[in-house]
Amino acid sequence: MFDDEKKGLGKKIDLDTQKKFKITAIRNKSLGKWAAEQLGLENSKIDEYIDEVIMADFDEPGFEDVIKKIFNDFEKAKIDISYNEVKEKLLIYEKEAINKLS
């Protein structure tokens, strides 16, 4: 009986991990698209930028690396959007992704 519970818990953890990964991917894609629009990127460059945002999320645990990447890009482009505003957008897109997968 214990082995069955252990297997069931393992499957739940796998599903939870998959769901978190999907939420993060959807969130980062939406945030990257928003940031690309703020940066005024041409349509041909938007997907490439979204990929950069997604890859930035692998730099360190959590989502701070994504926020830093976008905020630094905004600073270089002299776009007046604060670090906290980027973070708020990220949290909004995360909620949307959670709702989409629920």
PyMOL CGO cylinders between C-alpha atoms (Angstrom):
from pymol import cmd
from pymol.cgo import CYLINDER

trace = [
    CYLINDER, 0.00, 0.00, 0.00, 2.84, 2.38, 0.84, 0.3, 1, 1, 1, 1, 1, 1,
    CYLINDER, 2.84, 2.38, 0.84, 4.41, 1.79, -2.59, 0.3, 1, 1, 1, 1, 1, 1,
    CYLINDER, 4.41, 1.79, -2.59, 1.12, 2.68, -4.31, 0.3, 1, 1, 1, 1, 1, 1,
    CYLINDER, 1.12, 2.68, -4.31, 0.92, 5.92, -2.32, 0.3, 1, 1, 1, 1, 1, 1,
    CYLINDER, 0.92, 5.92, -2.32, 4.54, 6.67, -3.16, 0.3, 1, 1, 1, 1, 1, 1,
    CYLINDER, 4.54, 6.67, -3.16, 3.91, 6.09, -6.88, 0.3, 1, 1, 1, 1, 1, 1,
    CYLINDER, 3.91, 6.09, -6.88, 0.79, 8.25, -6.74, 0.3, 1, 1, 1, 1, 1, 1,
    CYLINDER, 0.79, 8.25, -6.74, 2.71, 11.04, -5.03, 0.3, 1, 1, 1, 1, 1, 1,
    CYLINDER, 2.71, 11.04, -5.03, 5.47, 10.75, -7.64, 0.3, 1, 1, 1, 1, 1, 1,
    CYLINDER, 5.47, 10.75, -7.64, 2.95, 11.12, -10.46, 0.3, 1, 1, 1, 1, 1, 1,
    CYLINDER, 2.95, 11.12, -10.46, 1.37, 14.15, -8.75, 0.3, 1, 1, 1, 1, 1, 1,
    CYLINDER, 1.37, 14.15, -8.75, 4.77, 15.78, -8.33, 0.3, 1, 1, 1, 1, 1, 1,
    CYLINDER, 4.77, 15.78, -8.33, 5.56, 15.13, -12.01, 0.3, 1, 1, 1, 1, 1, 1,
    CYLINDER, 5.56, 15.13, -12.01, 2.24, 16.67, -13.07, 0.3, 1, 1, 1, 1, 1, 1,
    CYLINDER, 2.24, 16.67, -13.07, 2.77, 19.66, -10.77, 0.3, 1, 1, 1, 1, 1, 1,
    CYLINDER, 2.77, 19.66, -10.77, 6.26, 20.17, -12.19, 0.3, 1, 1, 1, 1, 1, 1,
    CYLINDER, 6.26, 20.17, -12.19, 4.94, 19.98, -15.75, 0.3, 1, 1, 1, 1, 1, 1,
    CYLINDER, 4.94, 19.98, -15.75, 2.17, 22.44, -14.93, 0.3, 1, 1, 1, 1, 1, 1,
    CYLINDER, 2.17, 22.44, -14.93, 4.62, 24.91, -13.34, 0.3, 1, 1, 1, 1, 1, 1,
    CYLINDER, 4.62, 24.91, -13.34, 6.87, 24.64, -16.39, 0.3, 1, 1, 1, 1, 1, 1,
    CYLINDER, 6.87, 24.64, -16.39, 3.93, 25.34, -18.72, 0.3, 1, 1, 1, 1, 1, 1,
    CYLINDER, 3.93, 25.34, -18.72, 2.78, 28.29, -16.59, 0.3, 1, 1, 1, 1, 1, 1,
    CYLINDER, 2.78, 28.29, -16.59, 6.28, 29.73, -16.63, 0.3, 1, 1, 1, 1, 1, 1,
    CYLINDER, 6.28, 29.73, -16.63, 6.60, 29.25, -20.39, 0.3, 1, 1, 1, 1, 1, 1,
    CYLINDER, 6.60, 29.25, -20.39, 3.25, 30.93, -21.10, 0.3, 1, 1, 1, 1, 1, 1,
    CYLINDER, 3.25, 30.93, -21.10, 4.08, 33.76, -18.66, 0.3, 1, 1, 1, 1, 1, 1,
    CYLINDER, 4.08, 33.76, -18.66, 7.49, 34.40, -20.18, 0.3, 1, 1, 1, 1, 1, 1,
    CYLINDER, 7.49, 34.40, -20.18, 6.15, 34.31, -23.74, 0.3, 1, 1, 1, 1, 1, 1,
    CYLINDER, 6.15, 34.31, -23.74, 3.46, 36.88, -22.89, 0.3, 1, 1, 1, 1, 1, 1,
    CYLINDER, 3.46, 36.88, -22.89, 5.91, 39.06, -20.99, 0.3, 1, 1, 1, 1, 1, 1,
    CYLINDER, 5.91, 39.06, -20.99, 8.45, 38.84, -23.80, 0.3, 1, 1, 1, 1, 1, 1,
    CYLINDER, 8.45, 38.84, -23.80, 5.83, 39.87, -26.35, 0.3, 1, 1, 1, 1, 1, 1,
    CYLINDER, 5.83, 39.87, -26.35, 4.76, 42.82, -24.20, 0.3, 1, 1, 1, 1, 1, 1,
    CYLINDER, 4.76, 42.82, -24.20, 8.38, 43.89, -23.70, 0.3, 1, 1, 1, 1, 1, 1,
    CYLINDER, 8.38, 43.89, -23.70, 9.11, 43.57, -27.44, 0.3, 1, 1, 1, 1, 1, 1,
    CYLINDER, 9.11, 43.57, -27.44, 6.16, 45.86, -28.14, 0.3, 1, 1, 1, 1, 1, 1,
    CYLINDER, 6.16, 45.86, -28.14, 7.44, 48.39, -25.59, 0.3, 1, 1, 1, 1, 1, 1,
    CYLINDER, 7.44, 48.39, -25.59, 10.86, 48.25, -27.26, 0.3, 1, 1, 1, 1, 1, 1,
    CYLINDER, 10.86, 48.25, -27.26, 9.24, 48.87, -30.64, 0.3, 1, 1, 1, 1, 1, 1,
    CYLINDER, 9.24, 48.87, -30.64, 10.81, 45.79, -32.21, 0.3, 1, 1, 1, 1, 1, 1,
    CYLINDER, 10.81, 45.79, -32.21, 9.92, 44.89, -35.77, 0.3, 1, 1, 1, 1, 1, 1,
    CYLINDER, 9.92, 44.89, -35.77, 7.61, 41.89, -36.18, 0.3, 1, 1, 1, 1, 1, 1,
    CYLINDER, 7.61, 41.89, -36.18, 10.50, 39.85, -37.55, 0.3, 1, 1, 1, 1, 1, 1,
    CYLINDER, 10.50, 39.85, -37.55, 12.46, 40.37, -34.30, 0.3, 1, 1, 1, 1, 1, 1,
    CYLINDER, 12.46, 40.37, -34.30, 9.66, 39.69, -31.79, 0.3, 1, 1, 1, 1, 1, 1,
    CYLINDER, 9.66, 39.69, -31.79, 9.94, 35.88, -31.71, 0.3, 1, 1, 1, 1, 1, 1,
    CYLINDER, 9.94, 35.88, -31.71, 13.71, 36.12, -31.32, 0.3, 1, 1, 1, 1, 1, 1,
    CYLINDER, 13.71, 36.12, -31.32, 13.28, 38.50, -28.39, 0.3, 1, 1, 1, 1, 1, 1,
    CYLINDER, 13.28, 38.50, -28.39, 10.67, 36.24, -26.77, 0.3, 1, 1, 1, 1, 1, 1,
    CYLINDER, 10.67, 36.24, -26.77, 13.19, 33.40, -27.01, 0.3, 1, 1, 1, 1, 1, 1,
    CYLINDER, 13.19, 33.40, -27.01, 15.79, 35.60, -25.28, 0.3, 1, 1, 1, 1, 1, 1,
    CYLINDER, 15.79, 35.60, -25.28, 13.34, 36.27, -22.44, 0.3, 1, 1, 1, 1, 1, 1,
    CYLINDER, 13.34, 36.27, -22.44, 12.54, 32.58, -22.09, 0.3, 1, 1, 1, 1, 1, 1,
    CYLINDER, 12.54, 32.58, -22.09, 16.26, 31.70, -22.03, 0.3, 1, 1, 1, 1, 1, 1,
    CYLINDER, 16.26, 31.70, -22.03, 16.95, 34.40, -19.42, 0.3, 1, 1, 1, 1, 1, 1,
    CYLINDER, 16.95, 34.40, -19.42, 14.74, 32.47, -17.01, 0.3, 1, 1, 1, 1, 1, 1,
    CYLINDER, 14.74, 32.47, -17.01, 17.38, 29.72, -16.88, 0.3, 1, 1, 1, 1, 1, 1,
    CYLINDER, 17.38, 29.72, -16.88, 20.09, 32.07, -15.53, 0.3, 1, 1, 1, 1, 1, 1,
    CYLINDER, 20.09, 32.07, -15.53, 19.09, 31.73, -11.88, 0.3, 1, 1, 1, 1, 1, 1,
    CYLINDER, 19.09, 31.73, -11.88, 16.24, 30.30, -9.76, 0.3, 1, 1, 1, 1, 1, 1,
    CYLINDER, 16.24, 30.30, -9.76, 13.04, 32.34, -9.59, 0.3, 1, 1, 1, 1, 1, 1,
    CYLINDER, 13.04, 32.34, -9.59, 11.86, 35.00, -11.99, 0.3, 1, 1, 1, 1, 1, 1,
    CYLINDER, 11.86, 35.00, -11.99, 14.17, 37.87, -11.05, 0.3, 1, 1, 1, 1, 1, 1,
    CYLINDER, 14.17, 37.87, -11.05, 16.48, 37.03, -13.97, 0.3, 1, 1, 1, 1, 1, 1,
    CYLINDER, 16.48, 37.03, -13.97, 13.63, 37.61, -16.44, 0.3, 1, 1, 1, 1, 1, 1,
    CYLINDER, 13.63, 37.61, -16.44, 12.73, 40.93, -14.86, 0.3, 1, 1, 1, 1, 1, 1,
    CYLINDER, 12.73, 40.93, -14.86, 16.39, 42.03, -14.84, 0.3, 1, 1, 1, 1, 1, 1,
    CYLINDER, 16.39, 42.03, -14.84, 16.79, 41.15, -18.52, 0.3, 1, 1, 1, 1, 1, 1,
    CYLINDER, 16.79, 41.15, -18.52, 13.76, 43.14, -19.60, 0.3, 1, 1, 1, 1, 1, 1,
    CYLINDER, 13.76, 43.14, -19.60, 14.47, 46.05, -17.26, 0.3, 1, 1, 1, 1, 1, 1,
    CYLINDER, 14.47, 46.05, -17.26, 18.06, 46.29, -18.53, 0.3, 1, 1, 1, 1, 1, 1,
    CYLINDER, 18.06, 46.29, -18.53, 16.81, 46.21, -22.13, 0.3, 1, 1, 1, 1, 1, 1,
    CYLINDER, 16.81, 46.21, -22.13, 14.39, 49.03, -21.30, 0.3, 1, 1, 1, 1, 1, 1,
    CYLINDER, 14.39, 49.03, -21.30, 17.16, 51.05, -19.67, 0.3, 1, 1, 1, 1, 1, 1,
    CYLINDER, 17.16, 51.05, -19.67, 19.42, 50.63, -22.74, 0.3, 1, 1, 1, 1, 1, 1,
    CYLINDER, 19.42, 50.63, -22.74, 16.54, 51.75, -24.97, 0.3, 1, 1, 1, 1, 1, 1,
    CYLINDER, 16.54, 51.75, -24.97, 15.79, 54.66, -22.59, 0.3, 1, 1, 1, 1, 1, 1,
    CYLINDER, 15.79, 54.66, -22.59, 12.26, 53.39, -21.96, 0.3, 1, 1, 1, 1, 1, 1,
    CYLINDER, 12.26, 53.39, -21.96, 10.87, 54.75, -18.70, 0.3, 1, 1, 1, 1, 1, 1,
    CYLINDER, 10.87, 54.75, -18.70, 9.35, 51.61, -17.22, 0.3, 1, 1, 1, 1, 1, 1,
    CYLINDER, 9.35, 51.61, -17.22, 10.44, 50.74, -13.68, 0.3, 1, 1, 1, 1, 1, 1,
    CYLINDER, 10.44, 50.74, -13.68, 11.67, 47.42, -12.37, 0.3, 1, 1, 1, 1, 1, 1,
    CYLINDER, 11.67, 47.42, -12.37, 8.49, 47.13, -10.29, 0.3, 1, 1, 1, 1, 1, 1,
    CYLINDER, 8.49, 47.13, -10.29, 6.30, 47.79, -13.32, 0.3, 1, 1, 1, 1, 1, 1,
    CYLINDER, 6.30, 47.79, -13.32, 8.01, 44.93, -15.17, 0.3, 1, 1, 1, 1, 1, 1,
    CYLINDER, 8.01, 44.93, -15.17, 7.53, 42.73, -12.10, 0.3, 1, 1, 1, 1, 1, 1,
    CYLINDER, 7.53, 42.73, -12.10, 3.83, 43.67, -11.91, 0.3, 1, 1, 1, 1, 1, 1,
    CYLINDER, 3.83, 43.67, -11.91, 3.39, 42.72, -15.59, 0.3, 1, 1, 1, 1, 1, 1,
    CYLINDER, 3.39, 42.72, -15.59, 5.12, 39.39, -14.95, 0.3, 1, 1, 1, 1, 1, 1,
    CYLINDER, 5.12, 39.39, -14.95, 2.75, 38.64, -12.07, 0.3, 1, 1, 1, 1, 1, 1,
    CYLINDER, 2.75, 38.64, -12.07, -0.27, 39.58, -14.18, 0.3, 1, 1, 1, 1, 1, 1,
    CYLINDER, -0.27, 39.58, -14.18, 0.86, 37.26, -16.98, 0.3, 1, 1, 1, 1, 1, 1,
    CYLINDER, 0.86, 37.26, -16.98, 1.54, 34.51, -14.46, 0.3, 1, 1, 1, 1, 1, 1,
    CYLINDER, 1.54, 34.51, -14.46, -2.03, 34.77, -13.13, 0.3, 1, 1, 1, 1, 1, 1,
    CYLINDER, -2.03, 34.77, -13.13, -3.35, 34.66, -16.70, 0.3, 1, 1, 1, 1, 1, 1,
    CYLINDER, -3.35, 34.66, -16.70, -1.25, 31.56, -17.42, 0.3, 1, 1, 1, 1, 1, 1,
    CYLINDER, -1.25, 31.56, -17.42, -2.53, 29.86, -14.24, 0.3, 1, 1, 1, 1, 1, 1,
    CYLINDER, -2.53, 29.86, -14.24, -6.11, 30.64, -15.22, 0.3, 1, 1, 1, 1, 1, 1,
    CYLINDER, -6.11, 30.64, -15.22, -5.50, 29.37, -18.75, 0.3, 1, 1, 1, 1, 1, 1,
    CYLINDER, -5.50, 29.37, -18.75, -4.27, 26.02, -17.45, 0.3, 1, 1, 1, 1, 1, 1,
    CYLINDER, -4.27, 26.02, -17.45, -6.87, 25.62, -14.68, 0.3, 1, 1, 1, 1, 1, 1,
]
cmd.load_cgo(trace, "trace")
